[in-house]
Amino acid sequence: MKTNVNKSDENFLDVVPVKIHLDYKKQDGNIHLVFTHDGIIQKFLRWMTKKKKVSTLELNGLGTIVWENIDGKNTIYDIINILLEKEEDLYESMQERVFMFIRLLKNKKYIDFK
């Protein structure tokens, strides 16, 4: 049930996201994106700051469900509806949250669009 959806949002709903960042694991019910910092500059910065070679980014519950459903087949509209089945929320609110998260993943180059 789409209400108050403008044309650009409607087009974004038809987009199929695909994962680019493929190094991740599921731990304690959440997805953890794993990053290995082994470039020359990264090695130098790690040495200067005493940081580890590998770092992780833990996704929360909503982020985990979104990530698990980015399979190269589901559209953003499909993902929103999957979330609405699991979490009671208004469509518009869920759409806004998913749009923001998907755009963040795209900007960080963790995903791309088909």
FIZA-647698 format. One line per field, with one value per atom (N, C-alpha, C, CB): atom name; x, y, z negated; residue in one letter. Coordinates in steps of 0.001 Angstrom, whole numbers, plus 500000, padded with zeros to 6 digits. Glycine has a CB too. Layout:
% residues N
atomo <- c(CA / ...) .
x <- c(X / ...) .
y <- c(Y / ...) .
z <- c(Z / ...) .
residuo <- c(A / ...) .
END
This chain:
% residues 114
atomo <- c(N / CA / C / CB / N / CA / C / CB / N / CA / C / CB / N / CA / C / CB / N / CA / C / CB / N / CA / C / CB / N / CA / C / CB / N / CA / C / CB / N / CA / C / CB / N / CA / C / CB / N / CA / C / CB / N / CA / C / CB / N / CA / C / CB / N / CA / C / CB / N / CA / C / CB / N / CA / C / CB / N / CA / C / CB / N / CA / C / CB / N / CA / C / CB / N / CA / C / CB / N / CA / C / CB / N / CA / C / CB / N / CA / C / CB / N / CA / C / CB / N / CA / C / CB / N / CA / C / CB / N / CA / C / CB / N / CA / C / CB / N / CA / C / CB / N / CA / C / CB / N / CA / C / CB / N / CA / C / CB / N / CA / C / CB / N / CA / C / CB / N / CA / C / CB / N / CA / C / CB / N / CA / C / CB / N / CA / C / CB / N / CA / C / CB / N / CA / C / CB / N / CA / C / CB / N / CA / C / CB / N / CA / C / CB / N / CA / C / CB / N / CA / C / CB / N / CA / C / CB / N / CA / C / CB / N / CA / C / CB / N / CA / C / CB / N / CA / C / CB / N / CA / C / CB / N / CA / C / CB / N / CA / C / CB / N / CA / C / CB / N / CA / C / CB / N / CA / C / CB / N / CA / C / CB / N / CA / C / CB / N / CA / C / CB / N / CA / C / CB / N / CA / C / CB / N / CA / C / CB / N / CA / C / CB / N / CA / C / CB / N / CA / C / CB / N / CA / C / CB / N / CA / C / CB / N / CA / C / CB / N / CA / C / CB / N / CA / C / CB / N / CA / C / CB / N / CA / C / CB / N / CA / C / CB / N / CA / C / CB / N / CA / C / CB / N / CA / C / CB / N / CA / C / CB / N / CA / C / CB / N / CA / C / CB / N / CA / C / CB / N / CA / C / CB / N / CA / C / CB / N / CA / C / CB / N / CA / C / CB / N / CA / C / CB / N / CA / C / CB / N / CA / C / CB / N / CA / C / CB / N / CA / C / CB / N / CA / C / CB / N / CA / C / CB / N / CA / C / CB / N / CA / C / CB / N / CA / C / CB / N / CA / C / CB / N / CA / C / CB / N / CA / C / CB / N / CA / C / CB / N / CA / C / CB / N / CA / C / CB / N / CA / C / CB / N / CA / C / CB / N / CA / C / CB / N / CA / C / CB / N / CA / C / CB / N / CA / C / CB / N / CA / C / CB / N / CA / C / CB / N / CA / C / CB / N / CA / C / CB / N / CA / C / CB / N / CA / C / CB / N / CA / C / CB / N / CA / C / CB) .
x <- c(500825 / 500000 / 500875 / 499059 / 501107 / 501922 / 501031 / 502663 / 501422 / 500715 / 501742 / 499773 / 501390 / 502275 / 503673 / 502369 / 503762 / 505037 / 505215 / 505112 / 506336 / 506557 / 507260 / 507393 / 507402 / 507905 / 509329 / 507859 / 510217 / 511599 / 511670 / 512485 / 510834 / 510782 / 510257 / 509901 / 509262 / 508677 / 509734 / 507498 / 510574 / 511639 / 512670 / 512310 / 512990 / 513969 / 513450 / 514288 / 512142 / 511549 / 511788 / 510053 / 511963 / 512166 / 513631 / 511634 / 514535 / 515969 / 516294 / 516810 / 517202 / 517653 / 519087 / 517568 / 519281 / 520650 / 521401 / 520622 / 522719 / 523595 / 524798 / 524052 / 525283 / 526420 / 527715 / 526505 / 528546 / 529904 / 530886 / 530226 / 530641 / 531488 / 531041 / 531394 / 531860 / 531451 / 532088 / 531783 / 532895 / 533534 / 532686 / 534999 / 531864 / 530998 / 530706 / 529675 / 530234 / 529869 / 528677 / 531069 / 527959 / 526841 / 527293 / 525556 / 527151 / 527587 / 526590 / 529039 / 526148 / 525181 / 523916 / 525828 / 523512 / 522277 / 522395 / 521264 / 523561 / 523755 / 524855 / 524094 / 524755 / 525780 / 526920 / 525196 / 528149 / 529351 / 530099 / 530254 / 530219 / 531021 / 532480 / 530624 / 533322 / 534729 / 535582 / 535151 / 536504 / 537391 / 538836 / 537104 / 539616 / 541039 / 541815 / 541467 / 542658 / 543425 / 544868 / 543359 / 545137 / 546474 / 547150 / 546406 / 546607 / 547273 / 548495 / 546298 / 549367 / 550614 / 550319 / 551468 / 549429 / 549082 / 548386 / 548178 / 547498 / 546783 / 547748 / 545710 / 548757 / 549757 / 550494 / 550765 / 550880 / 551583 / 550699 / 552033 / 549445 / 548527 / 548248 / 547218 / 548150 / 547957 / 549152 / 547749 / 550351 / 551568 / 551593 / 552822 / 551183 / 551198 / 550158 / 550950 / 549014 / 547911 / 547727 / 546630 / 548546 / 548476 / 547103 / 548779 / 546525 / 545232 / 545437 / 544429 / 544386 / 544424 / 544317 / 543296 / 544747 / 544700 / 543264 / 545555 / 542419 / 541029 / 540096 / 540733 / 539086 / 538056 / 536695 / 538178 / 535689 / 534336 / 533360 / 533909 / 532270 / 531163 / 529919 / 530995 / 529351 / 528167 / 526905 / 528119 / 526064 / 524779 / 523739 / 524351 / 522834 / 521771 / 520723 / 521110 / 519637 / 518590 / 518036 / 517469 / 517645 / 517114 / 518185 / 516600 / 519402 / 520496 / 520808 / 521730 / 520746 / 521002 / 519954 / 521026 / 518694 / 517624 / 517761 / 516230 / 518062 / 518251 / 519410 / 518515 / 520559 / 521744 / 521453 / 522909 / 520773 / 520479 / 519550 / 519857 / 518758 / 517808 / 518309 / 516504 / 519517 / 520157 / 520789 / 521238 / 520057 / 520490 / 520562 / 519546 / 520415 / 520451 / 519123 / 521509 / 518116 / 516777 / 515728 / 516399 / 515818 / 514846 / 515024 / 514970 / 513919 / 513937 / 513891 / 512741 / 514096 / 513985 / 512559 / 514404 / 511592 / 510192 / 510002 / 509258 / 510594 / 510498 / 511103 / 511201 / 512261 / 512959 / 512127 / 514346 / 511518 / 510656 / 509505 / 510102 / 508885 / 507766 / 508201 / 507087 / 509405 / 509936 / 510105 / 511294 / 510624 / 510796 / 509462 / 511563 / 508472 / 507156 / 506490 / 506253 / 506816 / 506286 / 506902 / 506549 / 508147 / 508863 / 508717 / 510318 / 508485 / 508447 / 507216 / 509731 / 506463 / 505262 / 505665 / 504269 / 505418 / 505780 / 504913 / 507308 / 504818 / 504105 / 504962 / 503745 / 504324 / 505042 / 505977 / 504054 / 505471 / 506254 / 507488 / 505396 / 507325 / 508444 / 509500 / 507947 / 509048 / 509978 / 510670 / 509237 / 509925 / 510501 / 511620 / 509412 / 511372 / 512377 / 513633 / 511798 / 513448 / 514592 / 515397 / 514112 / 514712 / 515393 / 516094 / 514390 / 515438 / 516060 / 517370 / 515092 / 517325 / 518503 / 519634 / 518149 / 519292 / 520302 / 520888 / 519693 / 520028 / 520485 / 521401 / 519275 / 521037 / 521884 / 523227 / 521179 / 523245 / 524498 / 525379 / 524224 / 524799 / 525555 / 526109 / 524668 / 525321 / 525746 / 526868 / 524557 / 526734 / 527761 / 529085 / 527285 / 529028 / 530246 / 530802 / 529956 / 530081 / 530463 / 530455 / 531845 / 529514 / 529321 / 528328 / 528838 / 527479 / 526519 / 526513 / 525099 / 525883 / 525649 / 524231 / 526729 / 523806 / 522472 / 522572 / 521646 / 521652 / 521549 / 520943 / 520714) .
y <- c(498830 / 500000 / 501241 / 499994 / 501826 / 503028 / 504249 / 503049 / 505115 / 506376 / 507488 / 506361 / 508653 / 509809 / 509494 / 510328 / 508773 / 508422 / 509268 / 506900 / 510015 / 510814 / 509968 / 512083 / 510511 / 509762 / 509253 / 510637 / 510072 / 509624 / 508508 / 510795 / 508578 / 507496 / 506222 / 507889 / 506368 / 505225 / 504506 / 505670 / 505271 / 504675 / 503995 / 505735 / 504600 / 504032 / 502718 / 505033 / 502588 / 501357 / 500173 / 501548 / 500437 / 499378 / 498965 / 499825 / 499665 / 499382 / 498074 / 500552 / 497297 / 496038 / 496243 / 494845 / 496286 / 496436 / 495101 / 496985 / 495183 / 494012 / 494335 / 493602 / 493328 / 493517 / 493614 / 492363 / 494564 / 494675 / 494191 / 496154 / 494645 / 494246 / 492847 / 495285 / 491859 / 490478 / 489852 / 489647 / 490606 / 490084 / 490471 / 490628 / 489545 / 489780 / 488453 / 490490 / 488553 / 487351 / 487680 / 486826 / 486644 / 486829 / 486348 / 486065 / 487221 / 486915 / 487535 / 487443 / 486754 / 487224 / 487794 / 488291 / 487226 / 487630 / 488837 / 487904 / 489489 / 490669 / 490430 / 491891 / 491117 / 491072 / 492002 / 491472 / 491521 / 492313 / 492398 / 491684 / 493603 / 493809 / 493825 / 495136 / 493065 / 492919 / 493702 / 491411 / 494507 / 495320 / 494997 / 496825 / 494657 / 494378 / 495582 / 493064 / 496130 / 497338 / 496929 / 498386 / 496586 / 496100 / 496831 / 494656 / 497977 / 498809 / 499481 / 499874 / 500003 / 500618 / 501776 / 501118 / 502655 / 503798 / 503312 / 504803 / 502345 / 501810 / 501149 / 500800 / 500439 / 499812 / 500879 / 498966 / 501951 / 503037 / 503671 / 504099 / 503956 / 504556 / 503619 / 504936 / 502318 / 501339 / 501353 / 499913 / 501422 / 501451 / 502703 / 501403 / 503845 / 505115 / 505131 / 506288 / 504522 / 504600 / 503324 / 504918 / 502312 / 501017 / 500354 / 501220 / 500482 / 499864 / 498464 / 500723 / 497671 / 496300 / 496281 / 495467 / 495167 / 494997 / 494815 / 493798 / 494247 / 493964 / 494729 / 492438 / 495350 / 496005 / 495535 / 497565 / 495713 / 495298 / 496437 / 494030 / 496374 / 497301 / 496464 / 498262 / 496567 / 495769 / 496501 / 495466 / 495792 / 496345 / 496005 / 495805 / 496923 / 496668 / 495730 / 498000 / 495508 / 494584 / 494931 / 494555 / 496183 / 496606 / 496473 / 498055 / 496911 / 496823 / 495387 / 497483 / 494499 / 493080 / 492496 / 492296 / 492811 / 492280 / 492828 / 492635 / 494112 / 494703 / 494002 / 496233 / 493869 / 493254 / 491819 / 493264 / 491059 / 489665 / 489558 / 488950 / 490582 / 490536 / 491242 / 491144 / 491758 / 492277 / 491065 / 493421 / 490517 / 489259 / 489350 / 488137 / 490545 / 490705 / 490400 / 489826 / 490032 / 489739 / 490669 / 488281 / 490902 / 491747 / 493216 / 491574 / 493871 / 495320 / 495982 / 495794 / 497272 / 498003 / 497913 / 499482 / 497930 / 497753 / 496410 / 497854 / 495340 / 494011 / 494019 / 492954 / 494655 / 494695 / 495444 / 495359 / 496551 / 497312 / 496432 / 498600 / 495701 / 494839 / 493680 / 494294 / 493147 / 492101 / 492667 / 491549 / 493874 / 494514 / 494780 / 495815 / 495203 / 495487 / 494232 / 496131 / 493059 / 491796 / 491469 / 490647 / 491896 / 491578 / 492650 / 491372 / 493882 / 495002 / 495852 / 495852 / 496127 / 496936 / 498403 / 496729 / 498971 / 500355 / 500850 / 500492 / 502145 / 502715 / 502573 / 504200 / 502378 / 502199 / 503375 / 502027 / 504598 / 505784 / 505889 / 507039 / 505578 / 505631 / 504581 / 505413 / 503369 / 502298 / 502636 / 500941 / 503184 / 503554 / 504569 / 504131 / 505563 / 506593 / 506001 / 507687 / 505124 / 504494 / 503633 / 503642 / 502849 / 501965 / 502793 / 500975 / 503807 / 504667 / 505248 / 505808 / 505764 / 506388 / 505361 / 507009 / 504171 / 503134 / 502635 / 501958 / 502407 / 501938 / 502980 / 501642 / 504244 / 505313 / 505372 / 506676 / 505169 / 505137 / 503991 / 505000 / 502792 / 501636 / 501908 / 500378 / 502529 / 502851 / 503882 / 503375 / 504933 / 505971 / 505433 / 507102 / 504470 / 503850 / 502768 / 503249 / 502508 / 501511 / 500079 / 501837 / 499805 / 498443 / 497702 / 498455 / 498469 / 497894 / 498723 / 497833 / 498176 / 498898 / 498545 / 498540 / 499115 / 498839 / 498164 / 500124 / 497218 / 496545 / 497485 / 495254) .
z <- c(500000 / 500000 / 500000 / 498807 / 501159 / 501298 / 501150 / 502662 / 500228 / 500084 / 499977 / 498847 / 500511 / 500467 / 500995 / 499051 / 502082 / 502684 / 503931 / 503018 / 503996 / 505202 / 506263 / 504876 / 507456 / 508615 / 508401 / 509860 / 507822 / 507625 / 506594 / 507190 / 505540 / 504563 / 505213 / 503363 / 506078 / 506759 / 507599 / 507641 / 508304 / 509095 / 508201 / 509964 / 507069 / 506140 / 505556 / 505006 / 505403 / 504882 / 505816 / 504662 / 507109 / 508098 / 508251 / 509431 / 507572 / 507681 / 506961 / 507092 / 507568 / 506973 / 506478 / 508008 / 505149 / 504631 / 504671 / 503183 / 504874 / 504844 / 503958 / 506293 / 503253 / 502352 / 503149 / 501329 / 502760 / 503293 / 502219 / 503730 / 500995 / 499867 / 499430 / 498667 / 499705 / 499465 / 498227 / 500660 / 497503 / 496298 / 495079 / 496158 / 494653 / 493493 / 492820 / 493908 / 491576 / 490822 / 489938 / 489966 / 489558 / 488639 / 487276 / 489119 / 486301 / 484944 / 483965 / 484683 / 483024 / 482012 / 482653 / 481116 / 483786 / 484441 / 485348 / 483427 / 485367 / 486205 / 487233 / 485342 / 488343 / 489374 / 488967 / 490766 / 489148 / 488911 / 490238 / 487774 / 490771 / 491967 / 491537 / 492712 / 492222 / 491851 / 492848 / 491815 / 492317 / 493136 / 492789 / 492939 / 493803 / 493628 / 494140 / 494377 / 493270 / 493590 / 493877 / 492421 / 495137 / 495453 / 496605 / 495770 / 497002 / 498007 / 497392 / 498578 / 498215 / 497729 / 496776 / 498915 / 497183 / 496325 / 495064 / 497080 / 495224 / 494058 / 493079 / 494503 / 493579 / 492699 / 491902 / 493521 / 492571 / 491892 / 490821 / 492905 / 491178 / 490212 / 489044 / 490895 / 489332 / 488248 / 487303 / 488824 / 487869 / 487058 / 486177 / 487962 / 486762 / 486021 / 484905 / 486972 / 485158 / 484193 / 483384 / 484911 / 483660 / 482943 / 483104 / 481441 / 484286 / 484583 / 485136 / 485582 / 485069 / 485574 / 487092 / 484956 / 487699 / 489149 / 489634 / 489573 / 488786 / 489154 / 488226 / 489092 / 488809 / 488010 / 488509 / 488088 / 487682 / 488056 / 487797 / 487274 / 488532 / 488352 / 488122 / 489587 / 486919 / 486583 / 487016 / 485067 / 487765 / 488173 / 487117 / 489567 / 486849 / 485874 / 486478 / 485419 / 485775 / 486234 / 487597 / 485248 / 487810 / 489097 / 490175 / 489023 / 489881 / 490839 / 491218 / 490279 / 490236 / 490489 / 491424 / 489174 / 491177 / 492031 / 493448 / 491450 / 493575 / 494898 / 495601 / 494793 / 494914 / 495511 / 495967 / 494508 / 495133 / 495478 / 496682 / 494285 / 496923 / 498042 / 499288 / 497626 / 499238 / 500450 / 501123 / 500132 / 502087 / 502705 / 504228 / 502309 / 504766 / 506213 / 506879 / 506792 / 506084 / 506610 / 506012 / 506326 / 504704 / 504016 / 504391 / 502503 / 504679 / 504876 / 503506 / 505774 / 503472 / 502211 / 501688 / 502390 / 502576 / 502177 / 501478 / 503405 / 502023 / 501401 / 500004 / 502271 / 499880 / 498585 / 497553 / 498731 / 497950 / 497027 / 496547 / 497715 / 497461 / 497077 / 496181 / 498318 / 496396 / 495511 / 494107 / 496046 / 494009 / 492706 / 492026 / 492857 / 492809 / 492229 / 491680 / 493270 / 492247 / 491716 / 490359 / 492701 / 490138 / 488908 / 487830 / 489213 / 488250 / 487319 / 487594 / 487426 / 486571 / 486747 / 486869 / 485565 / 488014 / 488285 / 489440 / 488618 / 489591 / 490723 / 491972 / 490465 / 493118 / 494375 / 494655 / 495528 / 494504 / 494828 / 493936 / 494690 / 492656 / 491719 / 492083 / 490273 / 492377 / 492744 / 494062 / 492856 / 495002 / 496300 / 496095 / 497248 / 495285 / 495032 / 494394 / 494131 / 493413 / 492737 / 493701 / 491552 / 494524 / 495471 / 496545 / 496118 / 497078 / 498087 / 497544 / 498509 / 496329 / 495733 / 495580 / 494361 / 495100 / 494876 / 496202 / 494093 / 497190 / 498507 / 499149 / 499436 / 499040 / 499601 / 498894 / 499495 / 497589 / 496838 / 497322 / 495328 / 497453 / 497946 / 499340 / 497966 / 500189 / 501559 / 501545 / 502390 / 500734 / 500651 / 500127 / 499764 / 499229 / 498679 / 499605 / 497300 / 500705 / 501712 / 501160 / 502258 / 500239 / 499743 / 500620 / 498281 / 501335 / 502266 / 503547 / 501637 / 504567 / 505804 / 506261 / 506904 / 507363 / 507878 / 509225 / 507983 / 509462 / 510765 / 511757 / 510675) .
residuo <- c(M / M / M / M / K / K / K / K / T / T / T / T / N / N / N / N / V / V / V / V / N / N / N / N / K / K / K / K / S / S / S / S / D / D / D / D / E / E / E / E / N / N / N / N / F / F / F / F / L / L / L / L / D / D / D / D / V / V / V / V / V / V / V / V / P / P / P / P / V / V / V / V / K / K / K / K / I / I / I / I / H / H / H / H / L / L / L / L / D / D / D / D / Y / Y / Y / Y / K / K / K / K / K / K / K / K / Q / Q / Q / Q / D / D / D / D / G / G / G / G / N / N / N / N / I / I / I / I / H / H / H / H / L / L / L / L / V / V / V / V / F / F / F / F / T / T / T / T / H / H / H / H / D / D / D / D / G / G / G / G / I / I / I / I / I / I / I / I / Q / Q / Q / Q / K / K / K / K / F / F / F / F / L / L / L / L / R / R / R / R / W / W / W / W / M / M / M / M / T / T / T / T / K / K / K / K / K / K / K / K / K / K / K / K / K / K / K / K / V / V / V / V / S / S / S / S / T / T / T / T / L / L / L / L / E / E / E / E / L / L / L / L / N / N / N / N / G / G / G / G / L / L / L / L / G / G / G / G / T / T / T / T / I / I / I / I / V / V / V / V / W / W / W / W / E / E / E / E / N / N / N / N / I / I / I / I / D / D / D / D / G / G / G / G / K / K / K / K / N / N / N / N / T / T / T / T / I / I / I / I / Y / Y / Y / Y / D / D / D / D / I / I / I / I / I / I / I / I / N / N / N / N / I / I / I / I / L / L / L / L / L / L / L / L / E / E / E / E / K / K / K / K / E / E / E / E / E / E / E / E / D / D / D / D / L / L / L / L / Y / Y / Y / Y / E / E / E / E / S / S / S / S / M / M / M / M / Q / Q / Q / Q / E / E / E / E / R / R / R / R / V / V / V / V / F / F / F / F / M / M / M / M / F / F / F / F / I / I / I / I / R / R / R / R / L / L / L / L / L / L / L / L / K / K / K / K / N / N / N / N / K / K / K / K / K / K / K / K / Y / Y / Y / Y / I / I / I / I / D / D / D / D / F / F / F / F / K / K / K / K) .
END
